[in-house]
Amino acid sequence: MNGVASAVRHVEEQALKNVRIHEGDARDVVDWLPDACLDRAFIMFPDPWHKARHNKRRLIQPEFVRELARVMKPGAALRFATDWADYAEWTTERVLADPNFRFADDAADRNAIPADHVTTRYEEKKLGDCAPVFLDFVRA
């Protein structure tokens, strides 16, 4: 609840008009979206469920990647960021296994902080096992 209240405060302070807030699972929101409606999506420091027995709870699963492909326009950008090395590998494998996605730049430095990056409070906590990894994909 505190995170939602803080987000609402920031939206109001900046007089933003194109923001919608959903307290809950992102998969629910994606399920409700119409086909090919997103130009860009960000998945920033999701819960890594770093114990192997919990990996099935990770947001990035083949079914969710398929749903993202459905709601993203061709050419849309997807950014995933994590500070858990195995989650970066996990995500790369699952996103690139879907024929609708490719890396935005195969030669990109995955540890370079993107120019348009906004630091999250989870990133600031530095709870992971590596420096932040930024994976940028494009919807084919």
Contact map, one row per residue, 1 for C-alpha under 8 A:
11111000000000000000001000000000000000000000000000000000000000000000000000000000000000000000000000000000000000000000000000000000000000000000
11111100000000000000000000000000000000000000000000000000000000000000000000000000000000000000000000000000000000000000000000000000000000000000
11111110000000000000000000000000000000000000000000000000000000000000000000000000000000000000000000000000000000000000000000000000000000000000
11111111000000000000101000000000000000000000000000000000000000000000000000000000000000000000000000000000000000000000000000000000000000000000
11111111100000000000000000000000000000000000000000000000000000000000000000000000000000000000000000000000000000000000000000000000000000000000
01111111110000000000000000000000000000000000000000000000000000000000000000000000000000000000000000000000000000000000000000000000000000000000
00111111111000000000100000000000000000000000000000000000000000000000000000000000000000000000000000000000000000000000000000000000000000000000
00011111111100000000100000000000000000000000000000000000000000000000000000000000000000000000000000000000000000000000000000000000000000000000
00001111111110000000000000000000000000000000000000000000000000000000000000000000000000000000000000000000000000000000000000000000000000000000
00000111111111000000000000000000000000000000000000000000000000000000000000000000000000000000000000000000000000000000000000000000000000000000
00000011111111110010000000000000000000000000000000000000000000000000000000000000000000000000000000000000000000000000000000000000000000000000
00000001111111110000000000000000000000000000000000000000000000000000000000000000000000000000000000000000000000000000000000000000000000000000
00000000111111110000000000000000000000000000000000000000000000000000000000000000000000000000000000000000000000000000000000000000000000000000
00000000011111110000000000000000000000000000000000000000000000000000000000000000000000000000000000000000000000000000000000000000000000000000
00000000001111111000000000000000000000000000000000000000000000000000000000000000000000000000000000000000000000000000000000000000000000000000
00000000001111111110000000000000000000000000000000000000000000000000000000000000000000000000000000000000000000000000000000000000000000000000
00000000000000111110000000000000000000000000000000000000000000000000000000000000000000000000000000000000000000000000000000000000000000000000
00000000000000011111000000000000000000000000000000000000000000000000000000000000000000000000000000000000000000000000000000000000000000000000
00000000001000011111100000000000000000000000000000000000000000000000000000000000000000000000000000000000000000000000000000000000000000000000
00000000000000000111110000000000000000000000000000000000000000000000000000000000000000000000000000000000000000000000000000000000000000000000
00010011000000000011111000000000000000000000000000000000000000000000000000000000000000000000000000000000000000000000000000000000000000000000
00000000000000000001111101001000000000000000000000000000000000000000000000000000000000000000000000000000000000000000000000000000000000000000
10010000000000000000111110000000000000000000000000000000000000000000000000000000000000000000000000000000000000000000000000000000000000000000
00000000000000000000011111010000000000000000000000000000000000000000000000000000000000000000000000000000000000000000000000000000000000000000
00000000000000000000001111111000000000000000000000000000000000000000000000000000000000000000000000000000000000000000000000000000000000000000
00000000000000000000010111111100000000000000000000000000000000000000000000000000000000000000000000000000000000000000000000000000000000000000
00000000000000000000000011111110000000000000000000000000001000010000000000000000000000000000000000000000000000000000000000000000000000000000
00000000000000000000000111111111000000000000000000000000000000000000000000000000000000000000000000000000000000000000000000000000000000000000
00000000000000000000010011111111100000000000000000000000000000000000000000000000000000000000000000000000000000000000000000000000000000000000
00000000000000000000000001111111100000000000000000000000000000000011001000000000000000000000000000000000000000000000000000000000000000000000
00000000000000000000000000111111100000000000000000000000000000000010000000000000000000000000000000000000000000000000000000000000000000000000
00000000000000000000000000011111110000000000000000000000000000000000000000000000000000000000000000000000000000000000000000000000000000000000
00000000000000000000000000001111111010000000000000000000000000000000001000000000000000000000000000000000000000000000000000000000000000000000
00000000000000000000000000000001111110000000000000000000000000000000001000000000000000000000000000000000000000000000000000000000000000000000
00000000000000000000000000000000111110000000000000000000000000000000011110000000000000000000000000000000000000000000000000000000000000000000
00000000000000000000000000000000011111000000000000000000000000000000011111000000000000000000000000000000000000000000000000000000000000000000
00000000000000000000000000000000111111100000000000000000000000000000001110000000000000000000000000000000000000000000000000000000000000000000
00000000000000000000000000000000000111111000000000000000000000000000001110010000000000000000000000000000000000000000000000000000000000000000
00000000000000000000000000000000000011111000000000000000000000000000000110111000000000000000000000000000000000000000000000000000000000000000
00000000000000000000000000000000000001111100000000000000000000000000000100011100000000000000000000000000000000000000000000000000000000000000
00000000000000000000000000000000000001111110000000000000000000000000000000011110000000000000000000000000000000000000000000000000000000000000
00000000000000000000000000000000000000011111000000000000000000000000000000000111000000000000000000000000000000000000000000000000000000000000
00000000000000000000000000000000000000001111110000000000000000000000000000000111100000000000000000000000000000000000000000000000000000000000
00000000000000000000000000000000000000000111110000000000000000000000000000000011110000000000000000000000000000000000000100000000000000000000
00000000000000000000000000000000000000000011111100000000000000000000000000000001111000000000000000000000000000000000000101100000000000000000
00000000000000000000000000000000000000000011111100000000001000000000000000000000110000000000000000000000000000000000000000000000000000000000
00000000000000000000000000000000000000000000111110000000011000000000000000000000000000000000000000000000000000000000000000000000000000000000
00000000000000000000000000000000000000000000111111000010010000000000000000000000010100100000000000000000000000000000000000000000000000000000
00000000000000000000000000000000000000000000001111110110110000000000000000000000000000000000000000000000000000000000000000000000000000000000
00000000000000000000000000000000000000000000000111110110000000000000000000000000000100100000000000000000000000000000000000000000000000000000
00000000000000000000000000000000000000000000000011111110000000000000000000000000000000000000000000000000000000000000000000000000000000000000
00000000000000000000000000000000000000000000000011111110000000000000000000000000000000000000000000000000000000000000000000000000000000000000
00000000000000000000000000000000000000000000000000111111000000000000000000000000000000000000000000000000000000000000000000000000000000000000
00000000000000000000000000000000000000000000000011111111110000000000000000000000000000000000000000000000000000000000000000000000000000000000
00000000000000000000000000000000000000000000000111111111110000000000000000000000000000000000000000000000000000000000000000000000000000000000
00000000000000000000000000000000000000000000000000001111110010000000000000000000000000000000000000000000000000000000000000000000000000000000
00000000000000000000000000000000000000000000000010000111111000000000000000000000000000000000000000000000000000000000000000000000000000000000
00000000000000000000000000000000000000000000001110000111111110000000000000000000000000000000000000000000000000000000000000000000000000000000
00000000000000000000000000100000000000000000011000000000111110010000000000000000000000000000000000000000000000000000000000000000000000000000
00000000000000000000000000000000000000000000000000000000011111011000000000000000000000000010010000000000000000000000000000000000000000000000
00000000000000000000000000000000000000000000000000000001011111111000000000000000000000000000010000000000000000000000000000000000000000000000
00000000000000000000000000000000000000000000000000000000000111111100000000000000000000000000011001000000000000000000000000000000000000000000
00000000000000000000000000000000000000000000000000000000000011111110000000000000000000000000000000000000000000000000000000000000000000000000
00000000000000000000000000100000000000000000000000000000001111111111000000000000000000000000000000000000000000000000000000000000000000000000
00000000000000000000000000000000000000000000000000000000000111111111100000000000000000000000011001000000000000000000000000000000000000000000
00000000000000000000000000000000000000000000000000000000000001111111110000000000000000000000000001000000000000000000000000000000000000000000
00000000000000000000000000000110000000000000000000000000000000111111111000000000000000000000000000000000000000000000000000000000000000000000
00000000000000000000000000000100000000000000000000000000000000011111111100000000000000000000000000000000000000000000000000000000000000000000
00000000000000000000000000000000000000000000000000000000000000001111111110000000000000000000000000011000000000000000000000000000000000000010
00000000000000000000000000000000001100000000000000000000000000000111111110000000000000000000000000000000000000000000000000000000000000000000
00000000000000000000000000000100111111000000000000000000000000000011111110000000000000000000000000000000000000000000000000000000000000000000
00000000000000000000000000000000001111110000000000000000000000000001111111010000000000000000000000000000000000000000000000000000000000000010
00000000000000000000000000000000001111100000000000000000000000000000111111110000000000000000000000000000000000000000000000000000000000000010
00000000000000000000000000000000000100000000000000000000000000000000000111110000000000000000000000000000000000000000000000000000000000000011
00000000000000000000000000000000000000100000000000000000000000000000000011111000000000000000000000000000000000000000000000000000000000000111
00000000000000000000000000000000000001111000000000000000000000000000000111111100000000000000000000000000000000000000000000000000000000000111
00000000000000000000000000000000000000111000000000000000000000000000000000111110000000000000000000000001000000000000000000000000000000011110
00000000000000000000000000000000000000011110000000000000000000000000000000011111000000000000000000000000000000000000000000000000000000011110
00000000000000000000000000000000000000001111000000000000000000000000000000001111100000000000000000000000000000000000000000000000000001111000
00000000000000000000000000000000000000000111100000000000000000000000000000000111110000000000000000000000000000000000000000000000000001110000
00000000000000000000000000000000000000000011110000000000000000000000000000000011111000010000000000000000000000000000000000000000000111100000
00000000000000000000000000000000000000000001110100000000000000000000000000000001111110110000000000000000000000000000000000100001000111000000
00000000000000000000000000000000000000000000100000000000000000000000000000000000111110010000000000000000000000000000000000100111111110000000
00000000000000000000000000000000000000000000000101000000000000000000000000000000011111110000000000000000000000000000000000000001110100000000
00000000000000000000000000000000000000000000000000000000000000000000000000000000011111111000000000000000000000000000000000000000110010000000
00000000000000000000000000000000000000000000000000000000000000000000000000000000000111111100000000000000000000000000000000000000000000000000
00000000000000000000000000000000000000000000000101000000000000000000000000000000010111111110000000000000000000000000000000000000000000000000
00000000000000000000000000000000000000000000000000000000000000000000000000000000111111111111000000000000000000000000000000000000000010100000
00000000000000000000000000000000000000000000000000000000000000000000000000000000000011111111100000000000000000000000000000000000000000000000
00000000000000000000000000000000000000000000000000000000000000000000000000000000000001111111110000000000000000000000000000000000000000000000
00000000000000000000000000000000000000000000000000000000000100000000000000000000000000111111111000000000000000000000000000000000000000000000
00000000000000000000000000000000000000000000000000000000000000000000000000000000000000011111111100000000000000000000000000000000000000100000
00000000000000000000000000000000000000000000000000000000000000000000000000000000000000001111111110000000000000000000000000000000000000000000
00000000000000000000000000000000000000000000000000000000000111001000000000000000000000000111111111000000000000000000000000000000000000000000
00000000000000000000000000000000000000000000000000000000000001001000000000000000000000000011111111001100000000000000000000000000000000000000
00000000000000000000000000000000000000000000000000000000000000000000000000000000000000000001111111101110000000000000000000000000000000000000
00000000000000000000000000000000000000000000000000000000000000000000000000000000000000000000111111101000000000000000000000000000000000000000
00000000000000000000000000000000000000000000000000000000000001001100000000000000000000000000011111111000000000000000000000000000000000000000
00000000000000000000000000000000000000000000000000000000000000000000000000000000000000000000000111111100000000000000000000000000000000000001
00000000000000000000000000000000000000000000000000000000000000000000100000000000000000000000000001111100000000000000000000000000000000000011
00000000000000000000000000000000000000000000000000000000000000000000100000000000000000000000001111111110000000000000000000000000000000001111
00000000000000000000000000000000000000000000000000000000000000000000000000000000000000000000001100111111000000000000000000000000000000001111
00000000000000000000000000000000000000000000000000000000000000000000000000000000000000000000000100001111110000000000000000000000000000111100
00000000000000000000000000000000000000000000000000000000000000000000000000001000000000000000000000000111110000000000000000000000000000011100
00000000000000000000000000000000000000000000000000000000000000000000000000000000000000000000000000000011111100000000000000000000000000011000
00000000000000000000000000000000000000000000000000000000000000000000000000000000000000000000000000000011111100000000000000000000000000000000
00000000000000000000000000000000000000000000000000000000000000000000000000000000000000000000000000000000111110000000000000000000000000000000
00000000000000000000000000000000000000000000000000000000000000000000000000000000000000000000000000000000111111000000000000000000000000000000
00000000000000000000000000000000000000000000000000000000000000000000000000000000000000000000000000000000001111110000000000000000000000000000
00000000000000000000000000000000000000000000000000000000000000000000000000000000000000000000000000000000000111110000000000000000000011100000
00000000000000000000000000000000000000000000000000000000000000000000000000000000000000000000000000000000000011111000000000000000001111000000
00000000000000000000000000000000000000000000000000000000000000000000000000000000000000000000000000000000000011111100000000000000000011000000
00000000000000000000000000000000000000000000000000000000000000000000000000000000000000000000000000000000000000111110100000000000000001000000
00000000000000000000000000000000000000000000000000000000000000000000000000000000000000000000000000000000000000011111100000000000000001000000
00000000000000000000000000000000000000000000000000000000000000000000000000000000000000000000000000000000000000001111100000000000000000000000
00000000000000000000000000000000000000000000000000000000000000000000000000000000000000000000000000000000000000000111110000000000000000000000
00000000000000000000000000000000000000000000000000000000000000000000000000000000000000000000000000000000000000001111111000000000000000000000
00000000000000000000000000000000000000000000000000000000000000000000000000000000000000000000000000000000000000000001111100000000000000000000
00000000000000000000000000000000000000000000000000000000000000000000000000000000000000000000000000000000000000000000111110110000000000000000
00000000000000000000000000000000000000000001100000000000000000000000000000000000000000000000000000000000000000000000011111110000000000000000
00000000000000000000000000000000000000000000000000000000000000000000000000000000000000000000000000000000000000000000001111111000000000000000
00000000000000000000000000000000000000000000100000000000000000000000000000000000000000000000000000000000000000000000000111111110000000000000
00000000000000000000000000000000000000000000100000000000000000000000000000000000011000000000000000000000000000000000001111111110000100000000
00000000000000000000000000000000000000000000000000000000000000000000000000000000000000000000000000000000000000000000001111111100000000000000
00000000000000000000000000000000000000000000000000000000000000000000000000000000000000000000000000000000000000000000000011111110000000000000
00000000000000000000000000000000000000000000000000000000000000000000000000000000001000000000000000000000000000000000000001111111000000000000
00000000000000000000000000000000000000000000000000000000000000000000000000000000001000000000000000000000000000000000000001101111100000000000
00000000000000000000000000000000000000000000000000000000000000000000000000000000011100000000000000000000000000000000000000000111111000000000
00000000000000000000000000000000000000000000000000000000000000000000000000000000001110000000000000000000000000000000000000000011111000000000
00000000000000000000000000000000000000000000000000000000000000000000000000000000001110000000000000000000000000000000000000000001111100000000
00000000000000000000000000000000000000000000000000000000000000000000000000000000001000000000000000000000000000100000000000000001111110000000
00000000000000000000000000000000000000000000000000000000000000000000000000000000111100000000000000000000000000100000000000100000011111000000
00000000000000000000000000000000000000000000000000000000000000000000000000000000111010010000000000000000000001110000000000000000001111100000
00000000000000000000000000000000000000000000000000000000000000000000000000000011110000000000000000000000000001111100000000000000000111110000
00000000000000000000000000000000000000000000000000000000000000000000000000000011100000010001000000000010000001000000000000000000000011111000
00000000000000000000000000000000000000000000000000000000000000000000000000001111000000000000000000000011100000000000000000000000000001111100
00000000000000000000000000000000000000000000000000000000000000000000000000001110000000000000000000001111100000000000000000000000000000111110
00000000000000000000000000000000000000000000000000000000000000000000000000111100000000000000000000001111000000000000000000000000000000011111
00000000000000000000000000000000000000000000000000000000000000000000100111111100000000000000000000011100000000000000000000000000000000001111
00000000000000000000000000000000000000000000000000000000000000000000000001110000000000000000000000111100000000000000000000000000000000000111
